Structure formats: C-alpha cells, structure tokens
C-alpha cells in the first residue's frame, strides 16, 4: 500500500518562498558592496505573501505558529541577513493585531492590508538629548483629527513599509500610533550608517502633523513583544551563521592554492581546516536550535487566553528570559563563526569583491542591538534574586548622580 506524503504548513511555505529567496540571494553580495537598499527584494516578499505568515487562514494568511515563522525568518536571513531584521517591526505589530483579534476587537482591515501586501515598520527610538524616561513624540488633536509629531531613529523597515508603528504619548500616557507612510507629513531617510546590516533601512523617520489611522494604548499591547524583537535577532544570527557555513564550504571546496606547511596537499583534505569548518557547522546548528527553542516559548505565550492576566504574564516572562539566554550564546557563536571562516582561507579570502566580511559585520551589528552584555545580568538577577526581566526598555540621555563613578 502506497502512503501519501502530506506536506506540513512549514514545508508548504518553504516550497512557496524558495524561488523568491533563491533570487534574492543572488544579489545579496552586490547589494552589500554597493550599499543598495533591498527594495526589490522586500517587494518580492510582499507579493509572495511573506507578511501574512501570522494572519489566520480564515482571513487569507498562512496561520503559522512562531516556530514555523522563525524557521522562515532564518531562511530569509540566510539569503540576505538584512531582510529578516527589516521585517521585524511588521511581525511584532502583526502579532499585536492578532492579539487584539483574540481579545474580540475588529481588526479585519489590518488583516486585509497585510494580505494585500502592505507591511509595517517600527518607529520607537529617539536620539539626541531625549530623556530615557520620557518620549518626545506626541499625539495631539488638530481640527478634530489625531496627528503625531516627532522624530525617530532606528526605524527599521519603515522605509520599505506602508505603515509605521510609532511609539508616542497622549499627554503623559504612552500609546502606539499607526501612521500611513504614504500620506503627507511622513519623511523617511536612508541615513543608517552602520558598518553592518546596511540594507535594513534602520534610519530616521520624521512625523509632522502626520494623520493617525489607529491608536492603541500601550498597556493593551501584547506583553511578549520585546521577546519577539529579540527572537527576530536570534533568527538573523542563525541565518547569518548558516550563510557563513555555505560560503566556507564553497570556498574550501574550490580552493587550489595551499601553504607549504599545510597538513595535506589539498585544502579540502586538511584536518585542521576541516575541523574549523566542522566548528562553523556546529555553530550554525546551535544558533538555529536556540532560535527555534525560544520560538516554542513564544508560541506558549501566544496561545494563552489574552484575558488570563497571570498566565500571560508568566508565559511572557518565560519567553523574555529564554530569548535573553539564547542571545548570550548565539551572538558569540555567530560572531566567532563569521571570523573563523577566514582561518580556512588565505589572504585572498579577505578580497573585497568576495564580500565574505559582510557576515562578520552583520553578526557584530545584530549583536550590538539591545546589547548582549546586559542579557547575562538580567538572567543572573532573575536567578539569584527573582528580579523580573525588563520589558520594552528605552534608550536615551541619563542623568549622572553624584555617586556615579566618573
């Protein structure tokens, strides 16, 4: 009797997106070398429905869980490390839409927008003299309509997006303002000057009396949002490490020049080179496993009854801690793998046209966001003293106290 093999949702999604990702991957090195935004690549993902991965099937989406979404994020990051991060704001906002749907709110218009190929970017962080404990961006009423005014940086993905997820305030109350980036009053600059993740669109967005389409009190936002942002970084690191493994394999297999004091006549037979490649393989395996493990915790939080306050808080705390733990390890694994790649090659491996350095630059940049050095402290404080992890932390100017070290 012949058994019929039934594809699971992830297999179907991977088969659907594989041709798009293959085409995207072909231009990744050139885009990085020329510092060109991956506008066409993002558009291709939009058209293919990548922004609907968490949209319920009954509304026209894929209805995937977070483990499957994370696996696809890793696939995208392996093709182009910029893209998974560029879409992180969209997926965290889309999760909030899903959370509101589960609470009984009518959010069908947002599902319809996602299915139509529209995505959201984030606009949360303020720079300069902004105080760490006060957001300057403000929603007010002008001529009977809500508008937002402010300037944001690290607005990852907004330059590609039809919508901006803007962290602001109404008087002193924090809110999320959803703004149509195509309307007057919104200006998005491609001024991200980091040495890595050059194509994430992580620049400046300015809002000048920009119309607010939707307003969500911050306390009604899903409480595991910070962990999802970190999960996206983990997926990016896993994808980068997978790309390192693919590149080092190809380079070692094709390398003909060798050193007189090497251990074998062919580079591909040298046990020290093979051991280094094996270490990179292990790093790729481990970073992916860590990301998928955190995704399991995200699924646990995402399936709690949204009115179960205690259960939701416990699940959110768990995924926050797990994402922090994974980042401590995954960041170093990715950075080391991207550096160790060059141990398997000669000086020619550093050739700029090869673009192999982009992996280290990208991994180092991802690891610098929401810095990993604070993650271990968060874990230790929780383990020893039961200190809750911080949620939706801010960044800005701080006042130096008289007792602070100089």
Number of C-alpha atoms within 10 A of each C-alpha: 3 4 5 6 6 8 10 8 14 17 11 12 19 15 12 14 18 14 11 17 20 12 13 20 18 12 14 21 17 14 15 20 14 9 14 12 19 23 14 11 19 22 16 18 18 19 15 15 21 26 25 28 23 22 24 14 12 8 14 16 19 22 17 18 20 22 19 21 23 27 21 22 27 30 24 27 27 27 25 28 33 29 26 28 28 27 25 24 28 26 26 23 22 22 20 19 22 22 21 18 15 16 12 10 11 11 14 13 9 16 22 16 15 25 23 15 19 21 27 30 30 30 29 23 21 25 15 8 9 15 16 16 12 16 20 16 22 22 26 16 13 11 6 7 11 17 21 27 18 21 22 21 21 21 30 29 30 30 26 24 24 18 23 31 23 28 24 27 21 17 10 10 12 19 21 25 27 24 25 20 23 12 12 12 17 21 16 20 15 17 14 19 12 13 13 21 26 26 25 27 28 28 21 23 26 20 22 14 20 22 24 20 13 12 17 15 14 16 11 12 17 21 24 24 22 18 26 24 18 24 30 28 28 32 32 33 35 35 30 33 35 26 23 29 25 14 16 25 19 11 17 20 13 12 14 11 12 16 11 8 7 13 14 15 14 16 23 19 13 16 13 16 20 16 12 18 22 14 18 27 19 16 26 24 15 19 29 23 17 21 28 23 18 28 28 18 22 26 15 17 23 22 13 17 13 19 10 9 11 11 14 21 14 13 20 25 21 20 27 28 22 23 28 25 18 23 26 18 16 29 23 18 23 32 23 18 27 28 18 18 26 17 14 21 18 13 8 10 18 13 11 11 11 14 15 21 19 23 26 22 19 24 30 21 18 27 23 12 11 15 13 20 12 11 19 17 13 18 21 12 14 14 11 8 9 10 12 14 17 12 14 10 10 16 15 15 15 11 8 9 8 7 6 7 6 6
